[in-house]
């Protein structure tokens, strides 16, 4: 995945970029192929204690410390 194409990625801090990459990989590995297509990140925004990630299907999740999402 080309993270530079995710809107907002370039504005993330270095630590948030690493966290985002790790959590996306973990999230994608935890789901089946049919699920993955709609759950491709299209935008990300950094907050004090989480990242808000919006996906191709229009849904969004918070990526939280510890590599969890919800």
N, C-alpha and C positions, 0 to 999 in steps of 0.2 A: 504494500500500500504506500502511495506517495503522500506522506503526511503534509507536505507543503501545499497540497491542493485543498486541505481542510480549512475552511474560512476561520480565521482567528488564530490559527496555529502559530503564525509568525509573531503574534503579540504575546505568546506565553513566555513565562520565565524559563530559564534552562531546566530547572528542576521540574517544572510543570510539564515541559516537553517530554522529558524522560518518563515521568509518571503516566502521561497520556499514552505514550507508545507501549509501555508495559501493560497498562490496563486494557487497552484496545486488543492487544494480542491475547491476553487472558480471557477477555469477553468473547472474542471470536473463537477461541479454542474450546470454549465451554458449550457452544451451540452447534446445531447441524447446518449443513450447507444451504438448505431451503431458507433457514432463518437469517443467515448471514447477509444475503443480498439486500434486504431491507434495513439491516442494522449496520450499514456502512456509515461512518461518521461524515457529516457534511459541514458541521461547524462546531467550534469549541470555544468556551469562555472560561477564564480563570477567575475564581472567587477566593476569598481568604482561606476557606477550609475545604473546597471541592472544585471540581471542574464540571461545568454543565455542557453536555455533549448532545447535539441534535443529529438525528440520523436520517437517512434517505427516506424512510417510511413516514417521517414527520414527527415521530416520537422523540422524546429526550430523556436522558438519565443523568443523575449526579454520579460522577466518579469520585469516590470518597477515599480517604487515607486507608491504607491496608489493602488496596487493590480491589475494593468491593464497589458495586454499583447498585443503584436503586432509585 
